[in-house]
Amino acid sequence: MYITGEKRKPSMPNKSKAKGNRFERLIVDIAKDKGYESKRAWGSDGRSIGHHPEVDLLVNAFKVQAKCRKKLPSYIIPNENVDWQVIKEDRGKVYVVLEFGKFLDLIK
């Protein structure tokens, strides 16, 4: 494409969005390898698969939002000596952190 005689590079996708898309595909691939039906929402928008916009993908009937960060705080990552880690913020809900493959094995 030319604008005022200069050649213009095609626009590159947002690097963060590309990283998120790769992560979503990884989740789908891991789930499929473990025998689960898995599907990404087009454009990471759950409305494309009939769900809330925050839903990024489905693993069987589970609605999943995928978040990929450059580095997670070390206190969130479970120690190799435990099966999972339970976390909570003050006056907040309780969450479980575990490796995705182990989670899929657990719910089978």
MOPAC internal coordinates of N, CA, C and O (Angstrom, degrees):
PM7 1SCF
backbone

  N    0.0000 0     0.00 0     0.00 0    0    0    0
  C    1.4303 1     0.00 0     0.00 0    1    0    0
  C    1.5261 1   107.79 1     0.00 0    2    1    0
  O    1.2310 1   120.92 1   -40.72 1    3    2    1
  N    1.3091 1   115.85 1   139.28 1    3    2    1
  C    1.4574 1   120.76 1  -179.49 1    5    3    2
  C    1.5203 1   110.14 1  -118.94 1    6    5    3
  O    1.2310 1   121.25 1   -44.93 1    7    6    5
  N    1.3128 1   115.21 1   135.07 1    7    6    5
  C    1.4601 1   121.25 1   175.85 1    9    7    6
  C    1.5208 1   106.18 1  -129.16 1   10    9    7
  O    1.2310 1   120.55 1   -57.54 1   11   10    9
  N    1.3044 1   116.55 1   122.46 1   11   10    9
  C    1.4741 1   123.97 1  -178.07 1   13   11   10
  C    1.5250 1   111.46 1    47.02 1   14   13   11
  O    1.2310 1   120.66 1  -135.83 1   15   14   13
  N    1.3104 1   116.35 1    44.17 1   15   14   13
  C    1.4533 1   121.23 1   175.00 1   17   15   14
  C    1.5212 1   115.17 1    80.73 1   18   17   15
  O    1.2310 1   119.29 1   174.47 1   19   18   17
  N    1.3305 1   118.96 1    -5.53 1   19   18   17
  C    1.4646 1   120.72 1   179.47 1   21   19   18
  C    1.5227 1   109.97 1  -100.86 1   22   21   19
  O    1.2310 1   121.78 1   -35.50 1   23   22   21
  N    1.3089 1   114.20 1   144.50 1   23   22   21
  C    1.4529 1   118.72 1   176.64 1   25   23   22
  C    1.5323 1   108.16 1   -80.65 1   26   25   23
  O    1.2310 1   120.51 1   -49.66 1   27   26   25
  N    1.3261 1   116.62 1   130.34 1   27   26   25
  C    1.4669 1   121.71 1  -178.59 1   29   27   26
  C    1.5108 1   109.60 1  -107.69 1   30   29   27
  O    1.2310 1   120.79 1   -46.84 1   31   30   29
  N    1.3148 1   116.09 1   133.16 1   31   30   29
  C    1.4703 1   120.56 1   177.58 1   33   31   30
  C    1.5204 1   108.98 1   -70.48 1   34   33   31
  O    1.2310 1   120.60 1   -34.90 1   35   34   33
  N    1.3357 1   116.45 1   145.10 1   35   34   33
  C    1.4610 1   118.11 1   173.78 1   37   35   34
  C    1.5281 1   108.56 1   -63.58 1   38   37   35
  O    1.2310 1   120.70 1   -34.21 1   39   38   37
  N    1.3273 1   116.28 1   145.79 1   39   38   37
  C    1.4625 1   118.91 1  -177.89 1   41   39   38
  C    1.5181 1   110.29 1   -66.36 1   42   41   39
  O    1.2310 1   121.32 1   -42.58 1   43   42   41
  N    1.3230 1   115.08 1   137.42 1   43   42   41
  C    1.4563 1   121.50 1   179.06 1   45   43   42
  C    1.5179 1   108.19 1   -90.12 1   46   45   43
  O    1.2310 1   120.18 1   -35.17 1   47   46   45
  N    1.3321 1   117.26 1   144.83 1   47   46   45
  C    1.4588 1   119.11 1   178.61 1   49   47   46
  C    1.5321 1   110.38 1   -66.89 1   50   49   47
  O    1.2310 1   120.81 1   -24.90 1   51   50   49
  N    1.3017 1   116.05 1   155.10 1   51   50   49
  C    1.4429 1   122.46 1   176.81 1   53   51   50
  C    1.5287 1   109.05 1   -59.96 1   54   53   51
  O    1.2310 1   119.65 1   -51.95 1   55   54   53
  N    1.3333 1   118.27 1   128.05 1   55   54   53
  C    1.4664 1   121.52 1  -176.62 1   57   55   54
  C    1.5221 1   112.19 1   -62.74 1   58   57   55
  O    1.2310 1   120.18 1   142.28 1   59   58   57
  N    1.3227 1   117.26 1   -37.72 1   59   58   57
  C    1.4637 1   120.08 1   178.76 1   61   59   58
  C    1.5220 1   110.76 1   -65.31 1   62   61   59
  O    1.2310 1   120.61 1   139.40 1   63   62   61
  N    1.3239 1   116.43 1   -40.60 1   63   62   61
  C    1.4623 1   120.83 1   179.03 1   65   63   62
  C    1.5191 1   109.84 1   -65.52 1   66   65   63
  O    1.2310 1   120.28 1   138.00 1   67   66   65
  N    1.3316 1   117.08 1   -42.00 1   67   66   65
  C    1.4670 1   120.72 1   178.79 1   69   67   66
  C    1.5326 1   110.36 1   -62.52 1   70   69   67
  O    1.2310 1   120.31 1   139.33 1   71   70   69
  N    1.3345 1   117.02 1   -40.67 1   71   70   69
  C    1.4686 1   120.86 1   178.18 1   73   71   70
  C    1.5277 1   109.92 1   -63.89 1   74   73   71
  O    1.2310 1   120.49 1   137.78 1   75   74   73
  N    1.3182 1   116.66 1   -42.22 1   75   74   73
  C    1.4624 1   120.47 1   177.93 1   77   75   74
  C    1.5153 1   112.35 1   -62.86 1   78   77   75
  O    1.2310 1   120.70 1   138.38 1   79   78   77
  N    1.3341 1   116.26 1   -41.62 1   79   78   77
  C    1.4677 1   120.47 1   178.12 1   81   79   78
  C    1.5242 1   110.92 1   -62.58 1   82   81   79
  O    1.2310 1   120.40 1   137.71 1   83   82   81
  N    1.3414 1   116.84 1   -42.29 1   83   82   81
  C    1.4743 1   120.18 1   177.67 1   85   83   82
  C    1.5323 1   110.66 1   -61.45 1   86   85   83
  O    1.2310 1   120.63 1   138.01 1   87   86   85
  N    1.3287 1   116.40 1   -41.99 1   87   86   85
  C    1.4574 1   120.67 1  -179.88 1   89   87   86
  C    1.5228 1   110.85 1   -64.18 1   90   89   87
  O    1.2310 1   120.07 1   137.10 1   91   90   89
  N    1.3195 1   117.47 1   -42.90 1   91   90   89
  C    1.4657 1   120.76 1   177.88 1   93   91   90
  C    1.5229 1   110.70 1   -61.38 1   94   93   91
  O    1.2310 1   120.38 1   137.22 1   95   94   93
  N    1.3417 1   116.89 1   -42.78 1   95   94   93
  C    1.4695 1   120.13 1   178.09 1   97   95   94
  C    1.5330 1   110.75 1   -63.27 1   98   97   95
  O    1.2310 1   120.37 1   141.90 1   99   98   97
  N    1.3369 1   116.90 1   -38.10 1   99   98   97
  C    1.4559 1   121.08 1   177.86 1  101   99   98
  C    1.5296 1   110.74 1   -61.56 1  102  101   99
  O    1.2310 1   120.32 1   135.04 1  103  102  101
  N    1.3295 1   116.99 1   -44.96 1  103  102  101
  C    1.4632 1   120.67 1   178.17 1  105  103  102
  C    1.5244 1   110.49 1   -59.65 1  106  105  103
  O    1.2310 1   120.56 1   134.05 1  107  106  105
  N    1.3324 1   116.54 1   -45.95 1  107  106  105
  C    1.4639 1   121.13 1   179.13 1  109  107  106
  C    1.5280 1   110.10 1   -60.58 1  110  109  107
  O    1.2310 1   120.19 1   135.08 1  111  110  109
  N    1.3162 1   117.24 1   -44.92 1  111  110  109
  C    1.4663 1   120.87 1  -179.04 1  113  111  110
  C    1.5267 1   111.85 1   -63.73 1  114  113  111
  O    1.2310 1   119.98 1   136.27 1  115  114  113
  N    1.3303 1   117.64 1   -43.73 1  115  114  113
  C    1.4677 1   120.88 1   178.93 1  117  115  114
  C    1.5280 1   109.76 1   -61.85 1  118  117  115
  O    1.2310 1   120.51 1   134.91 1  119  118  117
  N    1.3270 1   116.64 1   -45.09 1  119  118  117
  C    1.4635 1   120.63 1  -179.70 1  121  119  118
  C    1.5240 1   111.06 1   -62.62 1  122  121  119
  O    1.2310 1   120.37 1   135.87 1  123  122  121
  N    1.3248 1   116.90 1   -44.13 1  123  122  121
  C    1.4719 1   120.00 1   179.26 1  125  123  122
  C    1.5236 1   111.07 1   -63.89 1  126  125  123
  O    1.2310 1   120.09 1   140.55 1  127  126  125
  N    1.3462 1   117.44 1   -39.45 1  127  126  125
  C    1.4653 1   120.90 1   177.72 1  129  127  126
  C    1.5242 1   111.79 1   -61.85 1  130  129  127
  O    1.2310 1   120.31 1   151.48 1  131  130  129
  N    1.3320 1   117.01 1   -28.52 1  131  130  129
  C    1.4705 1   121.79 1   179.47 1  133  131  130
  C    1.5265 1   111.56 1   -90.86 1  134  133  131
  O    1.2310 1   120.27 1  -175.90 1  135  134  133
  N    1.3494 1   117.08 1     4.10 1  135  134  133
  C    1.4573 1   120.95 1   175.07 1  137  135  134
  C    1.5182 1   115.59 1    92.73 1  138  137  135
  O    1.2310 1   119.70 1  -167.38 1  139  138  137
  N    1.3122 1   118.17 1    12.62 1  139  138  137
  C    1.4560 1   121.45 1   179.54 1  141  139  138
  C    1.5212 1   110.59 1   -95.26 1  142  141  139
  O    1.2310 1   121.04 1   -33.62 1  143  142  141
  N    1.3330 1   115.61 1   146.38 1  143  142  141
  C    1.4594 1   120.19 1   170.80 1  145  143  142
  C    1.5228 1   106.34 1   -75.34 1  146  145  143
  O    1.2310 1   120.17 1   -49.30 1  147  146  145
  N    1.3175 1   117.27 1   130.70 1  147  146  145
  C    1.4511 1   120.81 1  -174.63 1  149  147  146
  C    1.5236 1   109.93 1  -144.80 1  150  149  147
  O    1.2310 1   121.03 1   -38.62 1  151  150  149
  N    1.3440 1   115.64 1   141.38 1  151  150  149
  C    1.4636 1   119.71 1  -176.05 1  153  151  150
  C    1.5156 1   110.24 1  -150.26 1  154  153  151
  O    1.2310 1   120.64 1   -45.33 1  155  154  153
  N    1.3333 1   116.38 1   134.67 1  155  154  153
  C    1.4691 1   122.07 1   174.56 1  157  155  154
  C    1.5160 1   109.97 1   -84.72 1  158  157  155
  O    1.2310 1   121.11 1   -33.07 1  159  158  157
  N    1.3205 1   115.48 1   146.93 1  159  158  157
  C    1.4559 1   121.09 1   172.75 1  161  159  158
  C    1.5251 1   107.70 1   -82.98 1  162  161  159
  O    1.2310 1   120.31 1   -44.58 1  163  162  161
  N    1.3176 1   117.00 1   135.42 1  163  162  161
  C    1.4612 1   120.67 1   179.31 1  165  163  162
  C    1.5181 1   108.56 1   -60.65 1  166  165  163
  O    1.2310 1   120.67 1   -50.97 1  167  166  165
  N    1.3188 1   116.32 1   129.03 1  167  166  165
  C    1.4520 1   121.81 1   178.48 1  169  167  166
  C    1.5235 1   113.64 1    66.65 1  170  169  167
  O    1.2310 1   120.27 1  -158.93 1  171  170  169
  N    1.3225 1   117.09 1    21.07 1  171  170  169
  C    1.4739 1   122.36 1  -177.55 1  173  171  170
  C    1.5271 1   111.54 1    55.16 1  174  173  171
  O    1.2310 1   120.73 1  -147.93 1  175  174  173
  N    1.2990 1   116.21 1    32.07 1  175  174  173
  C    1.4626 1   122.16 1  -178.84 1  177  175  174
  C    1.5223 1   108.19 1  -119.79 1  178  177  175
  O    1.2310 1   120.79 1   -72.00 1  179  178  177
  N    1.3241 1   116.09 1   108.00 1  179  178  177
  C    1.4553 1   121.68 1  -176.01 1  181  179  178
  C    1.5107 1   114.83 1   -56.76 1  182  181  179
  O    1.2310 1   120.25 1   158.92 1  183  182  181
  N    1.3380 1   117.13 1   -21.08 1  183  182  181
  C    1.4660 1   118.90 1   178.77 1  185  183  182
  C    1.5220 1   111.56 1   -61.33 1  186  185  183
  O    1.2310 1   120.48 1   153.49 1  187  186  185
  N    1.3437 1   116.69 1   -26.51 1  187  186  185
  C    1.4677 1   119.36 1  -179.54 1  189  187  186
  C    1.5256 1   112.12 1   -69.46 1  190  189  187
  O    1.2310 1   120.45 1   164.70 1  191  190  189
  N    1.3401 1   116.75 1   -15.30 1  191  190  189
  C    1.4701 1   120.53 1   177.23 1  193  191  190
  C    1.5300 1   110.56 1  -121.49 1  194  193  191
  O    1.2310 1   120.89 1  -160.75 1  195  194  193
  N    1.3418 1   115.90 1    19.25 1  195  194  193
  C    1.4568 1   121.43 1   174.03 1  197  195  194
  C    1.5182 1   115.41 1    81.33 1  198  197  195
  O    1.2310 1   120.04 1  -153.47 1  199  198  197
  N    1.3291 1   117.52 1    26.53 1  199  198  197
  C    1.4580 1   120.98 1  -179.60 1  201  199  198
  C    1.5307 1   110.58 1  -129.59 1  202  201  199
  O    1.2310 1   120.88 1     3.13 1  203  202  201
  N    1.3218 1   115.93 1  -176.87 1  203  202  201
  C    1.4624 1   122.59 1   178.28 1  205  203  202
  C    1.5333 1   109.35 1   -61.56 1  206  205  203
  O    1.2310 1   119.72 1   -31.45 1  207  206  205
  N    1.3343 1   118.15 1   148.55 1  207  206  205
  C    1.4725 1   120.86 1  -178.70 1  209  207  206
  C    1.5320 1   114.46 1   -57.53 1  210  209  207
  O    1.2310 1   119.59 1   154.52 1  211  210  209
  N    1.3383 1   118.39 1   -25.48 1  211  210  209
  C    1.4675 1   120.95 1  -178.81 1  213  211  210
  C    1.5261 1   113.62 1   -75.70 1  214  213  211
  O    1.2310 1   119.87 1   168.65 1  215  214  213
  N    1.3302 1   117.85 1   -11.35 1  215  214  213
  C    1.4692 1   121.26 1   179.50 1  217  215  214
  C    1.5220 1   108.41 1   -77.00 1  218  217  215
  O    1.2310 1   120.69 1   -57.98 1  219  218  217
  N    1.3356 1   116.28 1   122.02 1  219  218  217
  C    1.4680 1   121.14 1  -179.57 1  221  219  218
  C    1.5219 1   112.45 1   -93.10 1  222  221  219
  O    1.2310 1   120.43 1   148.19 1  223  222  221
  N    1.3268 1   116.78 1   -31.81 1  223  222  221
  C    1.4625 1   120.20 1  -177.94 1  225  223  222
  C    1.5076 1   110.36 1  -161.60 1  226  225  223
  O    1.2310 1   121.42 1   -13.43 1  227  226  225
  N    1.3233 1   114.88 1   166.57 1  227  226  225
  C    1.4627 1   122.11 1   176.60 1  229  227  226
  C    1.5190 1   109.06 1  -117.30 1  230  229  227
  O    1.2310 1   121.16 1   -42.44 1  231  230  229
  N    1.3186 1   115.39 1   137.56 1  231  230  229
  C    1.4671 1   121.92 1   170.54 1  233  231  230
  C    1.5187 1   103.94 1  -123.81 1  234  233  231
  O    1.2310 1   120.87 1   -72.36 1  235  234  233
  N    1.3545 1   115.94 1   107.64 1  235  234  233
  C    1.4659 1   122.37 1  -167.44 1  237  235  234
  C    1.5192 1   107.12 1    52.70 1  238  237  235
  O    1.2310 1   119.08 1    56.77 1  239  238  237
  N    1.3150 1   119.36 1  -123.23 1  239  238  237
  C    1.4635 1   121.04 1  -179.15 1  241  239  238
  C    1.5265 1   111.68 1   -95.31 1  242  241  239
  O    1.2310 1   119.73 1  -177.81 1  243  242  241
  N    1.3246 1   118.13 1     2.19 1  243  242  241
  C    1.4599 1   121.82 1  -178.13 1  245  243  242
  C    1.5297 1   110.98 1   -81.90 1  246  245  243
  O    1.2310 1   120.87 1   -51.31 1  247  246  245
  N    1.3302 1   115.93 1   128.69 1  247  246  245
  C    1.4616 1   121.75 1   175.40 1  249  247  246
  C    1.5290 1   107.56 1   -88.20 1  250  249  247
  O    1.2310 1   120.42 1   -52.24 1  251  250  249
  N    1.3305 1   116.80 1   127.76 1  251  250  249
  C    1.4576 1   121.78 1  -173.29 1  253  251  250
  C    1.5262 1   110.54 1  -122.40 1  254  253  251
  O    1.2310 1   121.30 1   -44.49 1  255  254  253
  N    1.3221 1   115.12 1   135.51 1  255  254  253
  C    1.4613 1   120.49 1   168.55 1  257  255  254
  C    1.5203 1   106.11 1  -110.77 1  258  257  255
  O    1.2310 1   120.23 1   -53.05 1  259  258  257
  N    1.3134 1   117.17 1   126.95 1  259  258  257
  C    1.4646 1   122.25 1  -176.53 1  261  259  258
  C    1.5194 1   110.10 1  -101.70 1  262  261  259
  O    1.2310 1   120.85 1   -48.22 1  263  262  261
  N    1.3175 1   115.97 1   131.78 1  263  262  261
  C    1.4666 1   121.92 1   176.62 1  265  263  262
  C    1.5226 1   108.04 1  -128.96 1  266  265  263
  O    1.2310 1   120.56 1   -53.47 1  267  266  265
  N    1.3024 1   116.54 1   126.53 1  267  266  265
  C    1.4597 1   122.09 1   179.75 1  269  267  266
  C    1.5232 1   107.88 1  -121.34 1  270  269  267
  O    1.2310 1   120.77 1   -53.19 1  271  270  269
  N    1.3173 1   116.13 1   126.81 1  271  270  269
  C    1.4584 1   121.43 1  -179.09 1  273  271  270
  C    1.5230 1   109.70 1  -123.39 1  274  273  271
  O    1.2310 1   120.94 1   -25.96 1  275  274  273
  N    1.3183 1   115.81 1   154.04 1  275  274  273
  C    1.4677 1   120.56 1   179.41 1  277  275  274
  C    1.5193 1   110.50 1   -58.39 1  278  277  275
  O    1.2310 1   120.16 1   136.09 1  279  278  277
  N    1.3158 1   117.31 1   -43.91 1  279  278  277
  C    1.4607 1   121.18 1   179.88 1  281  279  278
  C    1.5203 1   108.94 1  -147.92 1  282  281  279
  O    1.2310 1   121.24 1   -48.01 1  283  282  281
  N    1.3362 1   115.24 1   131.99 1  283  282  281
  C    1.4535 1   120.49 1   174.43 1  285  283  282
  C    1.5260 1   108.86 1   -90.42 1  286  285  283
  O    1.2310 1   120.16 1   -32.13 1  287  286  285
  N    1.3223 1   117.29 1   147.87 1  287  286  285
  C    1.4626 1   118.54 1   174.61 1  289  287  286
  C    1.5279 1   110.13 1   -59.50 1  290  289  287
  O    1.2310 1   120.18 1   -42.47 1  291  290  289
  N    1.3105 1   117.26 1   137.53 1  291  290  289
  C    1.4696 1   121.01 1  -174.62 1  293  291  290
  C    1.5247 1   112.06 1   -60.99 1  294  293  291
  O    1.2310 1   119.82 1   150.30 1  295  294  293
  N    1.3332 1   117.95 1   -29.70 1  295  294  293
  C    1.4607 1   119.46 1  -178.62 1  297  295  294
  C    1.5333 1   112.78 1   -71.55 1  298  297  295
  O    1.2310 1   119.69 1   166.13 1  299  298  297
  N    1.3269 1   118.20 1   -13.87 1  299  298  297
  C    1.4696 1   120.87 1   178.58 1  301  299  298
  C    1.5288 1   111.10 1   -86.38 1  302  301  299
  O    1.2310 1   120.03 1   151.76 1  303  302  301
  N    1.3100 1   117.55 1   -28.24 1  303  302  301
  C    1.4609 1   121.07 1  -177.22 1  305  303  302
  C    1.5237 1   109.16 1   -77.93 1  306  305  303
  O    1.2310 1   119.88 1   -56.81 1  307  306  305
  N    1.3462 1   117.84 1   123.19 1  307  306  305
  C    1.4630 1   119.84 1  -179.23 1  309  307  306
  C    1.5334 1   112.10 1   -60.36 1  310  309  307
  O    1.2310 1   121.07 1   -41.11 1  311  310  309
  N    1.3072 1   115.56 1   138.89 1  311  310  309
  C    1.4653 1   122.92 1   175.64 1  313  311  310
  C    1.5282 1   108.40 1   -65.29 1  314  313  311
  O    1.2310 1   119.81 1   -30.75 1  315  314  313
  N    1.3350 1   117.97 1   149.25 1  315  314  313
  C    1.4684 1   120.45 1  -178.10 1  317  315  314
  C    1.5249 1   113.02 1   -64.94 1  318  317  315
  O    1.2310 1   119.82 1   169.35 1  319  318  317
  N    1.3307 1   117.95 1   -10.65 1  319  318  317
  C    1.4680 1   121.81 1  -179.38 1  321  319  318
  C    1.5248 1   113.47 1   -91.33 1  322  321  319
  O    1.2310 1   120.33 1  -179.82 1  323  322  321
  N    1.3360 1   116.97 1     0.18 1  323  322  321
  C    1.4685 1   120.14 1   179.64 1  325  323  322
  C    1.5259 1   109.11 1  -124.56 1  326  325  323
  O    1.2310 1   120.90 1   -21.21 1  327  326  325
  N    1.3218 1   115.88 1   158.79 1  327  326  325
  C    1.4670 1   120.43 1   179.34 1  329  327  326
  C    1.5274 1   111.75 1   -82.10 1  330  329  327
  O    1.2310 1   120.42 1   143.65 1  331  330  329
  N    1.3283 1   116.81 1   -36.35 1  331  330  329
  C    1.4484 1   121.54 1   175.49 1  333  331  330
  C    1.5171 1   109.34 1  -155.70 1  334  333  331
  O    1.2310 1   121.22 1    -9.86 1  335  334  333
  N    1.3092 1   115.28 1   170.14 1  335  334  333
  C    1.4540 1   121.32 1   179.86 1  337  335  334
  C    1.5188 1   108.39 1  -123.24 1  338  337  335
  O    1.2310 1   120.58 1   -41.01 1  339  338  337
  N    1.3215 1   116.49 1   138.99 1  339  338  337
  C    1.4545 1   121.81 1   178.52 1  341  339  338
  C    1.5298 1   107.39 1  -108.47 1  342  341  339
  O    1.2310 1   120.93 1   -50.05 1  343  342  341
  N    1.3346 1   115.83 1   129.95 1  343  342  341
  C    1.4633 1   120.64 1  -178.30 1  345  343  342
  C    1.5247 1   110.32 1  -129.17 1  346  345  343
  O    1.2310 1   120.98 1   -21.79 1  347  346  345
  N    1.3288 1   115.74 1   158.21 1  347  346  345
  C    1.4608 1   121.51 1  -179.86 1  349  347  346
  C    1.5185 1   108.35 1  -160.72 1  350  349  347
  O    1.2310 1   121.12 1   -36.43 1  351  350  349
  N    1.3210 1   115.46 1   143.57 1  351  350  349
  C    1.4593 1   118.51 1   171.70 1  353  351  350
  C    1.5284 1   107.96 1   -94.86 1  354  353  351
  O    1.2310 1   120.05 1   -19.44 1  355  354  353
  N    1.3197 1   117.50 1   160.56 1  355  354  353
  C    1.4637 1   121.23 1   179.74 1  357  355  354
  C    1.5251 1   110.40 1   -53.10 1  358  357  355
  O    1.2310 1   120.92 1   -51.39 1  359  358  357
  N    1.3105 1   115.84 1   128.61 1  359  358  357
  C    1.4630 1   123.63 1  -179.88 1  361  359  358
  C    1.5300 1   111.96 1    56.56 1  362  361  359
  O    1.2310 1   120.68 1  -151.92 1  363  362  361
  N    1.3226 1   116.30 1    28.08 1  363  362  361
  C    1.4640 1   120.88 1  -178.95 1  365  363  362
  C    1.5150 1   112.32 1  -116.01 1  366  365  363
  O    1.2310 1   121.40 1     4.18 1  367  366  365
  N    1.2930 1   114.92 1  -175.82 1  367  366  365
  C    1.4667 1   122.56 1   178.88 1  369  367  366
  C    1.5241 1   110.22 1   -78.26 1  370  369  367
  O    1.2310 1   121.30 1   -17.50 1  371  370  369
  N    1.3177 1   115.12 1   162.50 1  371  370  369
  C    1.4620 1   122.52 1   179.72 1  373  371  370
  C    1.5316 1   108.12 1  -101.06 1  374  373  371
  O    1.2310 1   120.36 1   -45.89 1  375  374  373
  N    1.3430 1   116.92 1   134.11 1  375  374  373
  C    1.4607 1   122.80 1  -179.02 1  377  375  374
  C    1.5182 1   110.06 1  -125.91 1  378  377  375
  O    1.2310 1   120.97 1   -24.83 1  379  378  377
  N    1.3145 1   115.75 1   155.17 1  379  378  377
  C    1.4594 1   122.27 1   176.66 1  381  379  378
  C    1.5216 1   108.37 1  -112.22 1  382  381  379
  O    1.2310 1   120.72 1   -45.57 1  383  382  381
  N    1.3250 1   116.22 1   134.43 1  383  382  381
  C    1.4605 1   121.90 1   176.47 1  385  383  382
  C    1.5212 1   107.10 1  -115.10 1  386  385  383
  O    1.2310 1   120.90 1   -57.08 1  387  386  385
  N    1.3238 1   115.89 1   122.92 1  387  386  385
  C    1.4557 1   120.83 1   175.13 1  389  387  386
  C    1.5161 1   109.46 1  -152.00 1  390  389  387
  O    1.2310 1   121.14 1   -17.60 1  391  390  389
  N    1.3187 1   115.43 1   162.40 1  391  390  389
  C    1.4630 1   121.58 1  -179.58 1  393  391  390
  C    1.5323 1   108.89 1   -63.18 1  394  393  391
  O    1.2310 1   120.48 1   -43.13 1  395  394  393
  N    1.3432 1   116.68 1   136.87 1  395  394  393
  C    1.4604 1   122.16 1  -172.71 1  397  395  394
  C    1.5257 1   112.62 1   -57.29 1  398  397  395
  O    1.2310 1   119.87 1   136.50 1  399  398  397
  N    1.3178 1   117.86 1   -43.50 1  399  398  397
  C    1.4677 1   120.83 1   179.04 1  401  399  398
  C    1.5193 1   112.04 1   -60.63 1  402  401  399
  O    1.2310 1   120.00 1   140.03 1  403  402  401
  N    1.3439 1   117.60 1   -39.97 1  403  402  401
  C    1.4595 1   121.99 1   177.57 1  405  403  402
  C    1.5272 1   110.46 1   -65.21 1  406  405  403
  O    1.2310 1   121.03 1   141.22 1  407  406  405
  N    1.3385 1   115.63 1   -38.78 1  407  406  405
  C    1.4553 1   119.88 1   176.86 1  409  407  406
  C    1.5228 1   110.87 1   -60.36 1  410  409  407
  O    1.2310 1   120.40 1   133.63 1  411  410  409
  N    1.3320 1   116.83 1   -46.37 1  411  410  409
  C    1.4641 1   120.31 1  -179.65 1  413  411  410
  C    1.5206 1   110.86 1   -62.96 1  414  413  411
  O    1.2310 1   119.92 1   140.88 1  415  414  413
  N    1.3274 1   117.76 1   -39.12 1  415  414  413
  C    1.4581 1   121.18 1   176.78 1  417  415  414
  C    1.5332 1   110.36 1   -62.64 1  418  417  415
  O    1.2310 1   120.45 1   140.70 1  419  418  417
  N    1.3183 1   116.75 1   -39.30 1  419  418  417
  C    1.4612 1   122.23 1  -177.49 1  421  419  418
  C    1.5236 1   112.25 1   -66.27 1  422  421  419
  O    1.2310 1   119.76 1   140.71 1  423  422  421
  N    1.3051 1   118.07 1   -39.29 1  423  422  421
  C    1.4742 1   120.29 1  -175.46 1  425  423  422
  C    1.5253 1   113.17 1   -86.24 1  426  425  423
  O    1.2310 1   120.07 1   175.68 1  427  426  425
  N    1.3082 1   117.47 1    -4.32 1  427  426  425
  C    1.4699 1   120.40 1  -179.99 1  429  427  426
  C    1.4995 1   111.42 1   -68.56 1  430  429  427
  O    1.2310 1   120.10 1   180.00 1  431  430  429

